[in-house]
Amino acid sequence: MTSPADVLVRPAYRPYLARVAGVRRLSPAFLRVTFTSPDFAHVGTAGLDQRVKLVLPRPDGSLCDVGQTDPEIIAAGTWYQRWRDLPAHERGPFRTYTIGRTDPDAGEVDIDFVLHHDAGPAGSWAERAAVGDEIVLVGPDERSEQRRLGIDWHPGTARRLLLAGDETAVPAIGAIVGALGDDVDADVFVEVPTSADVLTWTVPARTRVRWIGRDGADHGVGLIDAVSRWCAGNPDCLERAAAPRPEVLADIDVDRDLLWDAPEDGEGEFYAWIAGEAATVKTLRRMLVSARGVDRKRVAFMGYWRLGQAERQE
């Protein structure tokens, strides 16, 4: 039995040594990998858009040691410092993903990967993944008091929702939509590489999902157009979500600055959650806050990646 003291001292995240238990192609762009580990008996189950890290094998296929089998490092929560302290050539690259289905009883976790024609380290690893391959997954510990750390979905009292994102946000949006109840009214816009990448989701009665296949168009154009049309058709909703006074947004250089803000739960009827490529996310946020006057405390925005740039790790 877990004592209150045990819960309090455990870090929110810990490294898990995991193995590939299954690989399933969902569409041309999406691949689902099921991982297994006996330690997943304690993996966090909060879901939503909770982030995890995958520490990938080095070029020779071996894993770097970030304390994934060391009880003291796991308890101290110092996996990242251990990774930083390794010589550069000994570090395995890591990437950020959204945790998918978790089954602590079966010791399983699903992670969905986006596959690109110019795949980076994670996409390349996923395309080659085979049952038995090892990886390090840094994820939430259900026994920690801070097990909901890494979740940016904070709608508070809102019952009128807007979600928008590209393919990198599909796992998070899918998990959020799956957790919505019939008491909320939600519009969801998802841009994916092609029309063949539309996934089948079970959604609540008052949730509407529109998939936008780029099919060769520039990234973000279809998503920006869809949200612009939604704004034009919902002026009353946005007016009720207006800030008490006009707000001026500081300019963000998406090539240098972190584009990320997830306001805590608050009062209000409306809430927007936007994630994906940084320049597109910046445009959508300005559309809501600057052009339509929505209170920025009612808009969560996450630049998951930058067009033409790899994910920063430090």
Residue, then its C-alpha position, 0 to 999 in steps of 0.5 A: m500500500t502506498s503511503p502519503a509520504d511515498v506519494l509526496v516524495r516521488p518526482a512527477y516523471r521518471p525514466y522507464l526502460a521499455r520494449v516495443a510490443g507492437v507496431r501498427r500503421l494507422s495511415p500513411a502519416f501515422l504509426r502507433v507503437t505499443f511499448t511494454s515494461p513491468d514498471f508501467a504498472h505505475v505509469g500515469t493515466a491522466g491522459l489528455d495532452q500530457r507530454v512524455k520524452l523518448v530517449l532514442p537509441r544511439p547510432d549503434g543501437s545502444l541506449c544511453d544510461v539516464g538512470q532508467t534502471d537505477p532506483e536512486i536516480i529514479a527516486a531523485g528525478t535527475w534523469y535529465q541532469r544525468w543525460r546532460d552530464l554525458p559526453a555529447h557523443e554518448r547521448g541518445p537524442f530525445r524527442t517530445y510526444t503525447i502519451g497515448r493509451t495507457d494500460p497499467d495492468a497489461g504494462e502497456v503504453d501507446i505512442d503515435f508517431v508522425l512519419h515524414h518524407d524527411a524523417g528526423p531521429a524519432g520518425s526514422w526510429a519508428e519506421r524501423a521499430a520491431v518487436g523487442d526493440e528497446i527505448v527509454l520512455v520518460g513519463p509520469d508516475e501515477r504515484s506522484e502528487q504531481r502526476r498531472l505535470g505536463i498537461d496543458w489542457h486547462p479549460g476551467t469552467a468553459r463549455r464552448l471550446l475551440l481546438a486547432g492543430d496540425e498532425t503533430a497535435v493529433p495525438a493530444i487532440g484525440a486524447i482531449v476529444g476522447a475525454l470530453g463530455d456531452d455537456v460541452d460544445a466543441d469545434v475541432f480543426v485538424e490539418v493532416p498531410t493528406s486526405a488519407d490521413v483522416l482518422t476515425w474517432t468516437v466523439p461526443a454528441r456536441t463535438r464537431v471534428r473537421w479534418i483538413g488534408r493539405d494534399g500538397a498545399d502549404h503547411g498551415v494554410g488550410l487550418i488558418d482558413a478554417v479557424s478564420r471562417w469559424c471566427a467569422g461565424n461565431p462573433d457572439c461567442l468571441e465577444r463574450a470571451a473578450a478581455p476587460r481591456p484591449e491587449v497588446l501581444a508582444d511579438i514572438d520570433v518563432d525562430r528563437d523564442l519559445l512559443w508556449d503558454a497554457p494559462e491555468d484553469g479560470e472562469g469563462e464560457f470560452y476556451a481555445w487550445i492551439a498546437g502545432e507548427a510555431a508560425t501557424v500557432k502564432t497566426l491563430r493566436r493573434m487571430l483570436v486575441s489581437a483581431r477578435g479581442v479574446d482574453r489571452k487567459r482563455v487561449a492556450f497555445m503550444g508551438y510543438w515544432r518550427l518549420g525547417q528546424a529540429e526540436r531543441q533539447e537543451 
